[in-house]
Amino acid sequence: MAKTLPSVDVVTVGVGWTGGIVAAECAKAGLKVVGLERGQKRGTEDYLNVHDEYRYAIRYDLMQNLSKETVSFRNDRNMKALPMRQLGSFLLGEGLGGSGTHWNGMTYRFLPYDFQIKTLTDKRYGPNKLGPDYLIQDWGLTYDQLEPYFDKFEKTAGISGDDKNPFSGKRSNPYPTPPMKKTPMLTQFEKAAQSLKLTPYMVPSANVSEVYKNPDGETINACQYCGFCERFGCEYGAKSSAEITVVPTALKTGNFDLRFNSNVVEILKQGNKATGVRYIDTVSGEEFIQPANAVVLTSYVFNNAKLLMVSDIGERYDPTTGKGTLGRNYCYQILPGAAGFFDEQYNTFMGAGSLGMCVDDFNGDNFDHSDLDFIHGGNIALTQTGTRPIGSNPTPPDTPTWGPEFKKQSIYYYTRSFGIGAQGASMPHKQNYLSLDPTYKDAYGLPLIQLTYNFTEQDRALHKYISARAADIMKEMGAKTIVPNAEITDYNIVPYQTTHNTGGTVMSSTPEQGVVNNYLQHWDVDNLFAVSAGNFAHNSGYNPTGTLGALAYRCAEGVIKYSQSGGSLV
């Protein structure tokens, strides 16, 4: 029998960047907030001596326990979906801070084109450039409408940047802190890009370049360039994340109750109103009901969609009929690029998650697609993230994969090779979607979320084109050997690619096109909000966190407005 707790104004499901932002803003506004985090408490004191590559980068100590909950996967509907038993293609975070704890910190704003992609693509190239199987749609919110929220997130996180991207949307303010250090590798990339008439700029970074105090009074320290960002927490408190920014801000108000080991299994509903959530204490096994005037789903893409599905809220997408929106528009990212092998040495072992130089000349609609069989593109970058020894054994083509020659080449090229990579945009396709698995369940008796996904012709064409552009830059940099990334075929969930999953709970301008409105308020249940990268109608050629942070601030504003007046906010 579940124990019913006293009601609160707001309950959030998950306490990472989105949950922390919503909690901080609502608590500052005087609302009583409960944050339910299924993982454990953690902070900078827990990350001391974490430069253990095997524990964190190989065995994924900060990630979700797949023996309790995972996803099932298939490439198409004719295949049987099977559970992902070991983390691979993407890494799901768990615990305070969520995936924002182990991220690299690259913090871009999506392009103005992204938010009006259908309108602007149709205007320039005519309707249906990709054909009817691609579910391209505008987001229901423009860049200019979202700009103040981008600005607020960047100030909260202390983002370091140089304002030299000519393709970005207009900014109301410069970056709060200067760009990171420009290393010899990055300078070489910059000169090569400029010689090709491209426009390089420093990657916007949450590895903060100098000590910074944000508007809420939280201090973020300066990056030490240790090379242990991705898959690690930062013991210096220099990689901006929820546990050193918005969560302390929320707790200081006295209006925020943060509970750990609290796994939400159901959104409770009466009529067209959410009444609260039911959750399980994963240590004691006890069940609780947390009533609330507003419920905000702030967990990862898969979990937000899953909770709506198991709670029977909204119409699930049917790929046969095209009806329903819940689970539709699942997107990922592709990774074009090229590796280069040099005779000169670089200090590749040093770096930071967001230390890099990039170009946007082949991103968005910044170049003419008239004679190309794809739309959008990708941000092309050289990043110096630190090459850790276990996961970094670069060798030229035709090198044996073991034995004396492999060892010799691996040691030689450890400091003489690097890659120029791109994050290729991903367009929604009618056959790529999320649903509930009919066979497999998690440790709490709920169906697994089922991922049906494969790369498309759009993906393959974009990947080939952008890899060639990356190879052009690598050639201009003087690489002795250049190896463009192999062309992609079918998506494989086993090797790591990127934790940039999007879609499933899409934001839209009408209920027929998505799950939530542009305040991230559910179209059918007006006191229910859902904010994650699941709100993206497609995935851009950038890291998603900057745009996600902006949407979280927009959502928080919506929750506060709802608490004052109720009803639909649009």
Solvent accessible surface area in square Angstrom, and as a share of the most:
residue,aa,sasa,rsa
1,M,238,1.06
2,A,22,0.17
3,K,126,0.53
4,T,86,0.50
5,L,29,0.15
6,P,111,0.70
7,S,71,0.46
8,V,26,0.15
9,D,39,0.20
10,V,1,0.00
11,V,0,0.00
12,T,0,0.00
13,V,6,0.04
14,G,12,0.11
15,V,0,0.00
16,G,11,0.10
17,W,14,0.05
18,T,9,0.05
19,G,0,0.00
20,G,0,0.00
21,I,0,0.00
22,V,0,0.00
23,A,0,0.00
24,A,1,0.01
25,E,21,0.09
26,C,0,0.00
27,A,1,0.01
28,K,88,0.37
29,A,56,0.43
30,G,46,0.44
31,L,26,0.13
32,K,105,0.44
33,V,2,0.01
34,V,3,0.01
35,G,0,0.00
36,L,2,0.01
37,E,10,0.04
38,R,52,0.19
39,G,5,0.05
40,Q,130,0.58
41,K,139,0.59
42,R,24,0.09
43,G,9,0.09
44,T,40,0.23
45,E,113,0.51
46,D,73,0.38
47,Y,8,0.03
48,L,111,0.55
49,N,146,0.75
50,V,3,0.01
51,H,78,0.35
52,D,60,0.31
53,E,15,0.07
54,Y,118,0.45
55,R,120,0.44
56,Y,10,0.04
57,A,3,0.03
58,I,64,0.33
59,R,158,0.58
60,Y,41,0.16
61,D,73,0.38
62,L,17,0.09
63,M,14,0.06
64,Q,16,0.07
65,N,70,0.36
66,L,20,0.10
67,S,98,0.63
68,K,90,0.38
69,E,18,0.08
70,T,8,0.04
71,V,3,0.02
72,S,0,0.00
73,F,28,0.12
74,R,34,0.12
75,N,23,0.12
76,D,58,0.30
77,R,97,0.35
78,N,149,0.76
79,M,86,0.38
80,K,129,0.54
81,A,7,0.05
82,L,102,0.51
83,P,16,0.10
84,M,11,0.05
85,R,180,0.66
86,Q,145,0.64
87,L,16,0.08
88,G,4,0.04
89,S,0,0.00
90,F,0,0.00
91,L,2,0.01
92,L,6,0.03
93,G,15,0.14
94,E,48,0.22
95,G,3,0.03
96,L,9,0.04
97,G,0,0.00
98,G,15,0.15
99,S,30,0.19
100,G,10,0.09
101,T,2,0.01
102,H,10,0.04
103,W,28,0.10
104,N,28,0.15
105,G,1,0.01
106,M,20,0.09
107,T,2,0.01
108,Y,6,0.02
109,R,22,0.08
110,F,1,0.00
111,L,5,0.02
112,P,47,0.30
113,Y,17,0.06
114,D,0,0.00
115,F,1,0.00
116,Q,65,0.29
117,I,0,0.00
118,K,84,0.35
119,T,69,0.40
120,L,62,0.31
121,T,7,0.04
122,D,39,0.20
123,K,170,0.72
124,R,120,0.44
125,Y,42,0.16
126,G,24,0.23
127,P,102,0.64
128,N,102,0.52
129,K,58,0.25
130,L,35,0.17
131,G,20,0.19
132,P,113,0.71
133,D,54,0.28
134,Y,30,0.12
135,L,44,0.22
136,I,30,0.15
137,Q,11,0.05
138,D,44,0.23
139,W,0,0.00
140,G,21,0.20
141,L,4,0.02
142,T,43,0.25
143,Y,7,0.03
144,D,105,0.54
145,Q,91,0.40
146,L,0,0.00
147,E,16,0.07
148,P,77,0.48
149,Y,24,0.09
150,F,2,0.01
151,D,15,0.08
152,K,88,0.37
153,F,1,0.00
154,E,5,0.02
155,K,67,0.28
156,T,5,0.03
157,A,0,0.00
158,G,0,0.00
159,I,0,0.00
160,S,0,0.00
161,G,6,0.05
162,D,28,0.14
163,D,71,0.37
164,K,132,0.56
165,N,23,0.12
166,P,83,0.52
167,F,61,0.25
168,S,50,0.32
169,G,9,0.09
170,K,177,0.75
171,R,59,0.22
172,S,71,0.46
173,N,54,0.28
174,P,94,0.59
175,Y,34,0.13
176,P,39,0.25
177,T,5,0.03
178,P,67,0.42
179,P,49,0.31
180,M,9,0.04
181,K,137,0.58
182,K,91,0.39
183,T,20,0.12
184,P,97,0.61
185,M,4,0.02
186,L,0,0.00
187,T,41,0.24
188,Q,42,0.19
189,F,0,0.00
190,E,31,0.14
191,K,132,0.56
192,A,5,0.04
193,A,0,0.00
194,Q,96,0.42
195,S,61,0.39
196,L,62,0.31
197,K,175,0.74
198,L,22,0.11
199,T,51,0.29
200,P,15,0.09
201,Y,9,0.03
202,M,6,0.03
203,V,2,0.01
204,P,3,0.02
205,S,0,0.00
206,A,0,0.00
207,N,1,0.01
208,V,0,0.00
209,S,32,0.21
210,E,78,0.35
211,V,96,0.55
212,Y,35,0.13
213,K,137,0.58
214,N,6,0.03
215,P,98,0.62
216,D,44,0.23
217,G,36,0.35
218,E,12,0.05
219,T,67,0.39
220,I,0,0.00
221,N,64,0.33
222,A,25,0.19
223,C,19,0.11
224,Q,96,0.42
225,Y,31,0.12
226,C,35,0.21
227,G,1,0.01
228,F,40,0.17
229,C,11,0.07
230,E,45,0.20
231,R,35,0.13
232,F,0,0.00
233,G,1,0.01
234,C,20,0.12
235,E,32,0.14
236,Y,77,0.29
237,G,6,0.06
238,A,2,0.02
239,K,5,0.02
240,S,0,0.00
241,S,7,0.05
242,A,0,0.00
243,E,15,0.07
244,I,27,0.14
245,T,0,0.00
246,V,1,0.01
247,V,4,0.02
248,P,32,0.20
249,T,9,0.05
250,A,0,0.00
251,L,83,0.41
252,K,143,0.61
253,T,49,0.28
254,G,62,0.59
255,N,28,0.14
256,F,15,0.06
257,D,63,0.33
258,L,31,0.15
259,R,55,0.20
260,F,49,0.20
261,N,39,0.20
262,S,6,0.04
263,N,8,0.04
264,V,9,0.05
265,V,3,0.02
266,E,53,0.24
267,I,4,0.02
268,L,35,0.18
269,K,90,0.38
270,Q,138,0.61
271,G,62,0.59
272,N,95,0.49
273,K,76,0.32
274,A,3,0.02
275,T,53,0.31
276,G,0,0.00
277,V,0,0.00
278,R,58,0.21
279,Y,9,0.03
280,I,23,0.12
281,D,35,0.18
282,T,42,0.25
283,V,117,0.67
284,S,67,0.43
285,G,51,0.49
286,E,95,0.43
287,E,60,0.27
288,F,30,0.13
289,I,44,0.22
290,Q,0,0.00
291,P,28,0.17
292,A,6,0.05
293,N,93,0.48
294,A,4,0.03
295,V,0,0.00
296,V,0,0.00
297,L,0,0.00
298,T,6,0.03
299,S,23,0.15
300,Y,57,0.22
301,V,2,0.01
302,F,9,0.04
303,N,17,0.09
304,N,0,0.00
305,A,0,0.00
306,K,4,0.02
307,L,2,0.01
308,L,0,0.00
309,M,4,0.02
310,V,40,0.23
311,S,17,0.11
312,D,114,0.59
313,I,2,0.01
314,G,33,0.32
315,E,108,0.48
316,R,110,0.40
317,Y,16,0.06
318,D,57,0.29
319,P,18,0.12
320,T,102,0.60
321,T,82,0.48
322,G,42,0.41
323,K,137,0.58
324,G,13,0.12
325,T,19,0.11
326,L,2,0.01
327,G,0,0.00
328,R,27,0.10
329,N,0,0.00
330,Y,2,0.01
331,C,1,0.00
332,Y,0,0.00
333,Q,1,0.00
334,I,3,0.01
335,L,64,0.32
336,P,1,0.01
337,G,1,0.01
338,A,3,0.02
339,A,34,0.26
340,G,0,0.00
341,F,9,0.04
342,F,4,0.02
343,D,87,0.45
344,E,95,0.43
345,Q,115,0.51
346,Y,17,0.07
347,N,61,0.31
348,T,3,0.02
349,F,104,0.43
350,M,76,0.34
351,G,1,0.01
352,A,1,0.01
353,G,0,0.00
354,S,0,0.00
355,L,2,0.01
356,G,0,0.00
357,M,2,0.01
358,C,0,0.00
359,V,0,0.00
360,D,0,0.00
361,D,19,0.10
362,F,31,0.13
363,N,0,0.00
364,G,0,0.00
365,D,25,0.13
366,N,47,0.24
367,F,25,0.10
368,D,83,0.43
369,H,0,0.00
370,S,67,0.43
371,D,144,0.75
372,L,41,0.21
373,D,110,0.57
374,F,2,0.01
375,I,2,0.01
376,H,0,0.00
377,G,0,0.00
378,G,0,0.00
379,N,2,0.01
380,I,0,0.00
381,A,14,0.11
382,L,0,0.00
383,T,43,0.25
384,Q,4,0.02
385,T,38,0.22
386,G,8,0.07
387,T,45,0.26
388,R,35,0.13
389,P,94,0.59
390,I,89,0.45
391,G,60,0.58
392,S,23,0.15
393,N,73,0.37
394,P,39,0.24
395,T,35,0.21
396,P,24,0.15
397,P,70,0.44
398,D,149,0.77
399,T,24,0.14
400,P,64,0.40
401,T,117,0.68
402,W,200,0.70
403,G,14,0.13
404,P,118,0.74
405,E,72,0.32
406,F,49,0.20
407,K,131,0.55
408,K,135,0.57
409,Q,41,0.18
410,S,10,0.06
411,I,135,0.69
412,Y,81,0.31
413,Y,13,0.05
414,Y,52,0.20
415,T,19,0.11
416,R,40,0.15
417,S,8,0.05
418,F,24,0.10
419,G,38,0.37
420,I,2,0.01
421,G,33,0.32
422,A,4,0.03
423,Q,25,0.11
424,G,0,0.00
425,A,0,0.00
426,S,2,0.01
427,M,6,0.02
428,P,1,0.00
429,H,30,0.13
430,K,70,0.30
431,Q,60,0.27
432,N,7,0.04
433,Y,8,0.03
434,L,2,0.01
435,S,22,0.14
436,L,30,0.15
437,D,5,0.03
438,P,123,0.78
439,T,79,0.46
440,Y,56,0.21
441,K,132,0.56
442,D,14,0.07
443,A,68,0.53
444,Y,56,0.21
445,G,44,0.42
446,L,28,0.14
447,P,30,0.19
448,L,4,0.02
449,I,4,0.02
450,Q,10,0.04
451,L,0,0.00
452,T,0,0.00
453,Y,3,0.01
454,N,32,0.17
455,F,18,0.08
456,T,14,0.08
457,E,122,0.55
458,Q,3,0.01
459,D,4,0.02
460,R,64,0.23
461,A,23,0.18
462,L,0,0.00
463,H,6,0.03
464,K,123,0.52
465,Y,52,0.20
466,I,0,0.00
467,S,5,0.03
468,A,38,0.30
469,R,55,0.20
470,A,0,0.00
471,A,16,0.12
472,D,59,0.31
473,I,1,0.00
474,M,0,0.00
475,K,148,0.63
476,E,83,0.37
477,M,10,0.04
478,G,53,0.51
479,A,16,0.12
480,K,112,0.48
481,T,45,0.26
482,I,54,0.27
483,V,48,0.28
484,P,68,0.43
485,N,59,0.30
486,A,87,0.67
487,E,115,0.52
488,I,35,0.18
489,T,100,0.58
490,D,86,0.44
491,Y,5,0.02
492,N,78,0.40
493,I,19,0.10
494,V,109,0.63
495,P,67,0.42
496,Y,73,0.28
497,Q,36,0.16
498,T,9,0.05
499,T,22,0.13
500,H,30,0.13
501,N,1,0.01
502,T,0,0.00
503,G,0,0.00
504,G,0,0.00
505,T,1,0.01
506,V,1,0.01
507,M,0,0.00
508,S,1,0.01
509,S,68,0.44
510,T,53,0.31
511,P,67,0.42
512,E,133,0.59
513,Q,68,0.30
514,G,3,0.03
515,V,7,0.04
516,V,0,0.00
517,N,2,0.01
518,N,23,0.12
519,Y,18,0.07
520,L,0,0.00
521,Q,1,0.01
522,H,6,0.03
523,W,58,0.20
524,D,84,0.44
525,V,1,0.00
526,D,29,0.15
527,N,7,0.04
528,L,0,0.00
529,F,0,0.00
530,A,0,0.00
531,V,0,0.00
532,S,4,0.03
533,A,7,0.06
534,G,0,0.00
535,N,0,0.00
536,F,0,0.00
537,A,1,0.01
538,H,2,0.01
539,N,0,0.00
540,S,0,0.00
541,G,0,0.00
542,Y,3,0.01
543,N,15,0.08
544,P,11,0.07
545,T,20,0.12
546,G,2,0.02
547,T,0,0.00
548,L,29,0.14
549,G,1,0.01
550,A,0,0.00
551,L,0,0.00
552,A,0,0.00
553,Y,7,0.03
554,R,24,0.09
555,C,0,0.00
556,A,1,0.00
557,E,60,0.27
558,G,0,0.00
559,V,1,0.00
560,I,34,0.17
561,K,80,0.34
562,Y,25,0.10
563,S,56,0.36
564,Q,141,0.63
565,S,92,0.59
566,G,27,0.26
567,G,32,0.30
568,S,72,0.47
569,L,36,0.18
570,V,90,0.52
